[in-house]
């Protein structure tokens, strides 16, 4: 039994493409971790291309991966900043500098 469509050329409506998270990829590239942010930008740039080619599941997957890589970029930058501050505090403690001598 064949399926009858209402009219010739009928296609289901999938709605608008998913959010590509390109802004987050650019921000994390500039402000956080460069290599992970670049991966996020590459994944985000694939979203609209995949969507308009009809690969809707792959477009959603690319959008999710772009968000994941942007998140990991921001987290890695936060961890690196925290490690740097801990290193500075340890070095100041080893040298014997008190915080009162640093503030005028």
N, CA, C and O atoms as a GROMACS GRO file, in nm:
protein
  416
    1UNK      N    1   0.084  -0.117   0.000
    1UNK     CA    2   0.000   0.000   0.000
    1UNK      C    3   0.090   0.125   0.000
    1UNK      O    4   0.180   0.134   0.083
    2UNK      N    5   0.066   0.215  -0.088
    2UNK     CA    6   0.146   0.337  -0.096
    2UNK      C    7   0.083   0.448  -0.012
    2UNK      O    8  -0.039   0.452   0.008
    3UNK      N    9   0.168   0.534   0.034
    3UNK     CA   10   0.120   0.645   0.117
    3UNK      C   11   0.081   0.760   0.026
    3UNK      O   12   0.156   0.796  -0.064
    4UNK      N   13  -0.034   0.817   0.050
    4UNK     CA   14  -0.081   0.928  -0.031
    4UNK      C   15  -0.048   1.060   0.038
    4UNK      O   16  -0.080   1.079   0.156
    5UNK      N   17   0.015   1.151  -0.035
    5UNK     CA   18   0.045   1.283   0.018
    5UNK      C   19  -0.063   1.380  -0.027
    5UNK      O   20  -0.124   1.360  -0.132
    6UNK      N   21  -0.088   1.486   0.050
    6UNK     CA   22  -0.195   1.581   0.013
    6UNK      C   23  -0.173   1.645  -0.123
    6UNK      O   24  -0.270   1.670  -0.195
    7UNK      N   25  -0.050   1.671  -0.160
    7UNK     CA   26  -0.022   1.729  -0.290
    7UNK      C   27   0.121   1.693  -0.329
    7UNK      O   28   0.202   1.652  -0.246
    8UNK      N   29   0.148   1.709  -0.455
    8UNK     CA   30   0.280   1.673  -0.506
    8UNK      C   31   0.388   1.763  -0.445
    8UNK      O   32   0.369   1.884  -0.434
    9UNK      N   33   0.499   1.704  -0.405
    9UNK     CA   34   0.609   1.781  -0.349
    9UNK      C   35   0.593   1.812  -0.201
    9UNK      O   36   0.669   1.892  -0.147
   10UNK      N   37   0.497   1.749  -0.136
   10UNK     CA   38   0.473   1.774   0.006
   10UNK      C   39   0.590   1.723   0.089
   10UNK      O   40   0.640   1.613   0.067
   11UNK      N   41   0.633   1.805   0.183
   11UNK     CA   42   0.739   1.766   0.275
   11UNK      C   43   0.696   1.803   0.415
   11UNK      O   44   0.626   1.903   0.435
   12UNK      N   45   0.737   1.725   0.513
   12UNK     CA   46   0.702   1.760   0.651
   12UNK      C   47   0.771   1.889   0.693
   12UNK      O   48   0.880   1.921   0.645
   13UNK      N   49   0.708   1.961   0.783
   13UNK     CA   50   0.764   2.086   0.833
   13UNK      C   51   0.848   2.056   0.957
   13UNK      O   52   0.795   2.015   1.060
   14UNK      N   53   0.978   2.077   0.946
   14UNK     CA   54   1.068   2.052   1.058
   14UNK      C   55   1.092   2.177   1.142
   14UNK      O   56   1.158   2.169   1.246
   15UNK      N   57   1.041   2.290   1.100
   15UNK     CA   58   1.060   2.413   1.175
   15UNK      C   59   1.194   2.477   1.143
   15UNK      O   60   1.261   2.439   1.048
   16UNK      N   61   1.230   2.575   1.223
   16UNK     CA   62   1.358   2.644   1.199
   16UNK      C   63   1.476   2.557   1.241
   16UNK      O   64   1.459   2.464   1.320
   17UNK      N   65   1.594   2.586   1.189
   17UNK     CA   66   1.712   2.509   1.230
   17UNK      C   67   1.744   2.533   1.377
   17UNK      O   68   1.705   2.636   1.432
   18UNK      N   69   1.815   2.441   1.440
   18UNK     CA   70   1.851   2.460   1.580
   18UNK      C   71   1.952   2.574   1.596
   18UNK      O   72   2.019   2.613   1.501
   19UNK      N   73   1.961   2.625   1.718
   19UNK     CA   74   2.058   2.730   1.748
   19UNK      C   75   2.198   2.672   1.728
   19UNK      O   76   2.231   2.568   1.785
   20UNK      N   77   2.279   2.739   1.648
   20UNK     CA   78   2.411   2.684   1.615
   20UNK      C   79   2.514   2.708   1.725
   20UNK      O   80   2.620   2.645   1.722
   21UNK      N   81   2.487   2.795   1.820
   21UNK     CA   82   2.581   2.829   1.928
   21UNK      C   83   2.710   2.891   1.876
   21UNK      O   84   2.815   2.879   1.938
   22UNK      N   85   2.701   2.956   1.761
   22UNK     CA   86   2.819   3.019   1.702
   22UNK      C   87   2.872   3.133   1.788
   22UNK      O   88   2.993   3.152   1.799
   23UNK      N   89   2.782   3.209   1.849
   23UNK     CA   90   2.824   3.320   1.934
   23UNK      C   91   2.909   3.269   2.051
   23UNK      O   92   3.012   3.326   2.084
   24UNK      N   93   2.863   3.159   2.114
   24UNK     CA   94   2.939   3.102   2.225
   24UNK      C   95   3.074   3.050   2.178
   24UNK      O   96   3.173   3.062   2.250
   25UNK      N   97   3.078   2.993   2.060
   25UNK     CA   98   3.206   2.946   2.005
   25UNK      C   99   3.303   3.059   1.983
   25UNK      O  100   3.422   3.047   2.014
   26UNK      N  101   3.254   3.170   1.929
   26UNK     CA  102   3.341   3.286   1.905
   26UNK      C  103   3.388   3.346   2.037
   26UNK      O  104   3.506   3.378   2.052
   27UNK      N  105   3.296   3.363   2.131
   27UNK     CA  106   3.334   3.420   2.260
   27UNK      C  107   3.435   3.335   2.334
   27UNK      O  108   3.531   3.387   2.391
   28UNK      N  109   3.415   3.204   2.334
   28UNK     CA  110   3.510   3.119   2.406
   28UNK      C  111   3.643   3.111   2.333
   28UNK      O  112   3.746   3.088   2.396
   29UNK      N  113   3.643   3.128   2.202
   29UNK     CA  114   3.770   3.131   2.129
   29UNK      C  115   3.849   3.256   2.165
   29UNK      O  116   3.969   3.250   2.187
   30UNK      N  117   3.780   3.369   2.170
   30UNK     CA  118   3.848   3.496   2.197
   30UNK      C  119   3.885   3.509   2.345
   30UNK      O  120   3.994   3.554   2.377
   31UNK      N  121   3.795   3.471   2.434
   31UNK     CA  122   3.814   3.497   2.576
   31UNK      C  123   3.869   3.378   2.656
   31UNK      O  124   3.921   3.397   2.766
   32UNK      N  125   3.859   3.259   2.604
   32UNK     CA  126   3.894   3.142   2.685
   32UNK      C  127   4.005   3.061   2.620
   32UNK      O  128   4.118   3.107   2.606
   33UNK      N  129   3.971   2.942   2.581
   33UNK     CA  130   4.069   2.846   2.530
   33UNK      C  131   4.059   2.840   2.378
   33UNK      O  132   3.958   2.795   2.323
   34UNK      N  133   4.163   2.885   2.309
   34UNK     CA  134   4.161   2.897   2.164
   34UNK      C  135   4.135   2.765   2.091
   34UNK      O  136   4.046   2.762   2.006
   35UNK      N  137   4.207   2.656   2.118
   35UNK     CA  138   4.184   2.534   2.039
   35UNK      C  139   4.043   2.476   2.054
   35UNK      O  140   3.982   2.436   1.956
   36UNK      N  141   3.991   2.473   2.175
   36UNK     CA  142   3.857   2.418   2.196
   36UNK      C  143   3.751   2.509   2.137
   36UNK      O  144   3.648   2.461   2.087
   37UNK      N  145   3.773   2.639   2.141
   37UNK     CA  146   3.679   2.733   2.081
   37UNK      C  147   3.673   2.720   1.930
   37UNK      O  148   3.568   2.738   1.870
   38UNK      N  149   3.787   2.690   1.868
   38UNK     CA  150   3.790   2.672   1.723
   38UNK      C  151   3.707   2.550   1.683
   38UNK      O  152   3.634   2.553   1.584
   39UNK      N  153   3.718   2.442   1.760
   39UNK     CA  154   3.636   2.324   1.733
   39UNK      C  155   3.488   2.360   1.745
   39UNK      O  156   3.406   2.314   1.665
   40UNK      N  157   3.453   2.441   1.844
   40UNK     CA  158   3.315   2.484   1.861
   40UNK      C  159   3.267   2.565   1.741
   40UNK      O  160   3.154   2.547   1.696
   41UNK      N  161   3.350   2.653   1.688
   41UNK     CA  162   3.313   2.733   1.572
   41UNK      C  163   3.292   2.644   1.450
   41UNK      O  164   3.198   2.665   1.374
   42UNK      N  165   3.379   2.545   1.431
   42UNK     CA  166   3.366   2.455   1.316
   42UNK      C  167   3.235   2.376   1.324
   42UNK      O  168   3.163   2.364   1.225
   43UNK      N  169   3.205   2.324   1.443
   43UNK     CA  170   3.080   2.248   1.461
   43UNK      C  171   2.959   2.339   1.440
   43UNK      O  172   2.861   2.298   1.378
   44UNK      N  173   2.966   2.462   1.491
   44UNK     CA  174   2.853   2.554   1.478
   44UNK      C  175   2.830   2.594   1.332
   44UNK      O  176   2.716   2.615   1.290
   45UNK      N  177   2.938   2.604   1.255
   45UNK     CA  178   2.923   2.642   1.114
   45UNK      C  179   2.860   2.530   1.031
   45UNK      O  180   2.812   2.555   0.921
   46UNK      N  181   2.861   2.407   1.081
   46UNK     CA  182   2.802   2.295   1.008
   46UNK      C  183   2.652   2.285   1.028
   46UNK      O  184   2.584   2.217   0.950
   47UNK      N  185   2.598   2.350   1.129
   47UNK     CA  186   2.457   2.332   1.166
   47UNK      C  187   2.362   2.371   1.052
   47UNK      O  188   2.280   2.290   1.010
   48UNK      N  189   2.372   2.493   1.003
   48UNK     CA  190   2.279   2.540   0.899
   48UNK      C  191   2.298   2.464   0.769
   48UNK      O  192   2.201   2.435   0.698
   49UNK      N  193   2.423   2.430   0.736
   49UNK     CA  194   2.448   2.355   0.613
   49UNK      C  195   2.379   2.219   0.619
   49UNK      O  196   2.312   2.178   0.524
   50UNK      N  197   2.396   2.149   0.730
   50UNK     CA  198   2.333   2.019   0.746
   50UNK      C  199   2.181   2.030   0.746
   50UNK      O  200   2.112   1.947   0.687
   51UNK      N  201   2.129   2.133   0.812
   51UNK     CA  202   1.984   2.150   0.822
   51UNK      C  203   1.921   2.168   0.684
   51UNK      O  204   1.821   2.104   0.652
   52UNK      N  205   1.979   2.256   0.604
   52UNK     CA  206   1.919   2.286   0.474
   52UNK      C  207   1.948   2.179   0.370
   52UNK      O  208   1.887   2.179   0.263
   53UNK      N  209   2.039   2.088   0.399
   53UNK     CA  210   2.059   1.971   0.313
   53UNK      C  211   1.962   1.859   0.349
   53UNK      O  212   1.955   1.758   0.279
   54UNK      N  213   1.889   1.876   0.459
   54UNK     CA  214   1.790   1.777   0.498
   54UNK      C  215   1.837   1.681   0.606
   54UNK      O  216   1.764   1.589   0.642
   55UNK      N  217   1.958   1.700   0.656
   55UNK     CA  218   2.012   1.614   0.762
   55UNK      C  219   1.980   1.676   0.898
   55UNK      O  220   2.068   1.734   0.962
   56UNK      N  221   1.857   1.663   0.940
   56UNK     CA  222   1.809   1.731   1.060
   56UNK      C  223   1.869   1.674   1.188
   56UNK      O  224   1.905   1.749   1.279
   57UNK      N  225   1.879   1.544   1.197
   57UNK     CA  226   1.938   1.482   1.318
   57UNK      C  227   2.085   1.519   1.330
   57UNK      O  228   2.133   1.547   1.440
   58UNK      N  229   2.156   1.520   1.218
   58UNK     CA  230   2.298   1.557   1.221
   58UNK      C  231   2.315   1.704   1.256
   58UNK      O  232   2.412   1.741   1.323
   59UNK      N  233   2.222   1.789   1.213
   59UNK     CA  234   2.229   1.932   1.247
   59UNK      C  235   2.210   1.951   1.396
   59UNK      O  236   2.280   2.032   1.458
   60UNK      N  237   2.117   1.878   1.456
   60UNK     CA  238   2.098   1.887   1.601
   60UNK      C  239   2.222   1.834   1.674
   60UNK      O  240   2.264   1.891   1.775
   61UNK      N  241   2.280   1.728   1.623
   61UNK     CA  242   2.401   1.673   1.685
   61UNK      C  243   2.518   1.773   1.675
   61UNK      O  244   2.592   1.789   1.772
   62UNK      N  245   2.534   1.839   1.561
   62UNK     CA  246   2.640   1.938   1.545
   62UNK      C  247   2.618   2.057   1.639
   62UNK      O  248   2.714   2.110   1.695
   63UNK      N  249   2.492   2.099   1.657
   63UNK     CA  250   2.462   2.209   1.750
   63UNK      C  251   2.495   2.169   1.893
   63UNK      O  252   2.549   2.249   1.969
   64UNK      N  253   2.462   2.046   1.930
   64UNK     CA  254   2.494   1.998   2.064
   64UNK      C  255   2.645   1.988   2.086
   64UNK      O  256   2.694   2.021   2.194
   65UNK      N  257   2.717   1.944   1.984
   65UNK     CA  258   2.862   1.935   1.996
   65UNK      C  259   2.926   2.074   2.002
   65UNK      O  260   3.024   2.093   2.075
   66UNK      N  261   2.872   2.169   1.928
   66UNK     CA  262   2.925   2.306   1.934
   66UNK      C  263   2.908   2.362   2.074
   66UNK      O  264   2.998   2.426   2.127
   67UNK      N  265   2.791   2.338   2.136
   67UNK     CA  266   2.767   2.384   2.273
   67UNK      C  267   2.861   2.313   2.371
   67UNK      O  268   2.914   2.376   2.463
   68UNK      N  269   2.882   2.183   2.350
   68UNK     CA  270   2.971   2.106   2.438
   68UNK      C  271   3.114   2.158   2.432
   68UNK      O  272   3.178   2.176   2.536
   69UNK      N  273   3.165   2.183   2.310
   69UNK     CA  274   3.302   2.231   2.298
   69UNK      C  275   3.318   2.373   2.352
   69UNK      O  276   3.422   2.406   2.410
   70UNK      N  277   3.217   2.457   2.336
   70UNK     CA  278   3.223   2.591   2.393
   70UNK      C  279   3.223   2.584   2.545
   70UNK      O  280   3.294   2.659   2.612
   71UNK      N  281   3.143   2.493   2.601
   71UNK     CA  282   3.140   2.476   2.746
   71UNK      C  283   3.275   2.427   2.798
   71UNK      O  284   3.326   2.478   2.898
   72UNK      N  285   3.333   2.329   2.731
   72UNK     CA  286   3.463   2.279   2.775
   72UNK      C  287   3.572   2.386   2.762
   72UNK      O  288   3.665   2.389   2.842
   73UNK      N  289   3.561   2.471   2.664
   73UNK     CA  290   3.656   2.581   2.649
   73UNK      C  291   3.647   2.677   2.767
   73UNK      O  292   3.748   2.718   2.822
   74UNK      N  293   3.524   2.712   2.805
   74UNK     CA  294   3.505   2.803   2.919
   74UNK      C  295   3.549   2.738   3.049
   74UNK      O  296   3.612   2.803   3.133
   75UNK      N  297   3.518   2.610   3.067
   75UNK     CA  298   3.558   2.540   3.190
   75UNK      C  299   3.710   2.530   3.198
   75UNK      O  300   3.768   2.551   3.305
   76UNK      N  301   3.775   2.497   3.087
   76UNK     CA  302   3.921   2.485   3.090
   76UNK      C  303   3.987   2.619   3.121
   76UNK      O  304   4.089   2.624   3.190
   77UNK      N  305   3.930   2.728   3.069
   77UNK     CA  306   3.985   2.860   3.101
   77UNK      C  307   3.968   2.890   3.249
   77UNK      O  308   4.060   2.944   3.312
   78UNK      N  309   3.852   2.857   3.306
   78UNK     CA  310   3.830   2.878   3.449
   78UNK      C  311   3.927   2.798   3.534
   78UNK      O  312   3.980   2.848   3.634
   79UNK      N  313   3.950   2.673   3.496
   79UNK     CA  314   4.043   2.587   3.570
   79UNK      C  315   4.185   2.642   3.559
   79UNK      O  316   4.258   2.646   3.659
   80UNK      N  317   4.225   2.685   3.441
   80UNK     CA  318   4.360   2.740   3.424
   80UNK      C  319   4.378   2.869   3.505
   80UNK      O  320   4.485   2.890   3.562
   81UNK      N  321   4.279   2.953   3.509
   81UNK     CA  322   4.288   3.076   3.589
   81UNK      C  323   4.298   3.042   3.737
   81UNK      O  324   4.376   3.103   3.809
   82UNK      N  325   4.218   2.946   3.782
   82UNK     CA  326   4.223   2.904   3.923
   82UNK      C  327   4.359   2.845   3.957
   82UNK      O  328   4.414   2.873   4.064
   83UNK      N  329   4.415   2.763   3.868
   83UNK     CA  330   4.549   2.707   3.892
   83UNK      C  331   4.655   2.817   3.894
   83UNK      O  332   4.748   2.811   3.975
   84UNK      N  333   4.643   2.915   3.807
   84UNK     CA  334   4.739   3.025   3.804
   84UNK      C  335   4.733   3.105   3.935
   84UNK      O  336   4.836   3.140   3.992
   85UNK      N  337   4.612   3.134   3.981
   85UNK     CA  338   4.599   3.208   4.107
   85UNK      C  339   4.652   3.127   4.225
   85UNK      O  340   4.716   3.183   4.315
   86UNK      N  341   4.627   2.997   4.226
   86UNK     CA  342   4.681   2.912   4.331
   86UNK      C  343   4.834   2.910   4.326
   86UNK      O  344   4.899   2.913   4.431
   87UNK      N  345   4.890   2.906   4.207
   87UNK     CA  346   5.035   2.910   4.191
   87UNK      C  347   5.093   3.040   4.246
   87UNK      O  348   5.194   3.039   4.316
   88UNK      N  349   5.029   3.151   4.215
   88UNK     CA  350   5.075   3.282   4.265
   88UNK      C  351   5.069   3.286   4.418
   88UNK      O  352   5.163   3.332   4.482
   89UNK      N  353   4.960   3.237   4.475
   89UNK     CA  354   4.947   3.237   4.622
   89UNK      C  355   5.053   3.148   4.687
   89UNK      O  356   5.109   3.185   4.790
   90UNK      N  357   5.080   3.034   4.628
   90UNK     CA  358   5.183   2.944   4.683
   90UNK      C  359   5.320   3.009   4.672
   90UNK      O  360   5.400   3.001   4.766
   91UNK      N  361   5.348   3.072   4.562
   91UNK     CA  362   5.478   3.138   4.545
   91UNK      C  363   5.493   3.254   4.643
   91UNK      O  364   5.601   3.273   4.700
   92UNK      N  365   5.387   3.330   4.663
   92UNK     CA  366   5.393   3.438   4.760
   92UNK      C  367   5.415   3.384   4.902
   92UNK      O  368   5.488   3.443   4.981
   93UNK      N  369   5.352   3.273   4.933
   93UNK     CA  370   5.370   3.211   5.066
   93UNK      C  371   5.510   3.158   5.082
   93UNK      O  372   5.568   3.169   5.190
   94UNK      N  373   5.567   3.100   4.978
   94UNK     CA  374   5.703   3.046   4.986
   94UNK      C  375   5.807   3.157   5.000
   94UNK      O  376   5.907   3.141   5.071
   95UNK      N  377   5.784   3.266   4.934
   95UNK     CA  378   5.878   3.377   4.940
   95UNK      C  379   5.862   3.449   5.075
   95UNK      O  380   5.956   3.514   5.122
   96UNK      N  381   5.748   3.437   5.135
   96UNK     CA  382   5.727   3.498   5.266
   96UNK      C  383   5.669   3.638   5.259
   96UNK      O  384   5.682   3.715   5.354
   97UNK      N  385   5.608   3.671   5.150
   97UNK     CA  386   5.549   3.804   5.135
   97UNK      C  387   5.410   3.801   5.195
   97UNK      O  388   5.328   3.715   5.162
   98UNK      N  389   5.383   3.894   5.283
   98UNK     CA  390   5.248   3.901   5.339
   98UNK      C  391   5.163   3.994   5.253
   98UNK      O  392   5.215   4.082   5.184
   99UNK      N  393   5.034   3.975   5.260
   99UNK     CA  394   4.944   4.057   5.180
   99UNK      C  395   4.942   4.202   5.228
   99UNK      O  396   4.909   4.292   5.151
  100UNK      N  397   4.975   4.225   5.351
  100UNK     CA  398   4.979   4.363   5.402
  100UNK      C  399   5.091   4.444   5.337
  100UNK      O  400   5.079   4.565   5.318
  101UNK      N  401   5.199   4.377   5.304
  101UNK     CA  402   5.310   4.449   5.240
  101UNK      C  403   5.281   4.478   5.094
  101UNK      O  404   5.346   4.564   5.034
  102UNK      N  405   5.186   4.407   5.035
  102UNK     CA  406   5.152   4.430   4.895
  102UNK      C  407   5.056   4.546   4.879
  102UNK      O  408   5.058   4.614   4.776
  103UNK      N  409   4.971   4.571   4.978
  103UNK     CA  410   4.871   4.677   4.969
  103UNK      C  411   4.926   4.800   5.037
  103UNK      O  412   4.967   4.793   5.153
  104UNK      N  413   4.928   4.914   4.968
  104UNK     CA  414   4.986   5.036   5.028
  104UNK      C  415   4.902   5.093   5.140
  104UNK      O  416   4.938   5.195   5.199
   0.00000   0.00000   0.00000
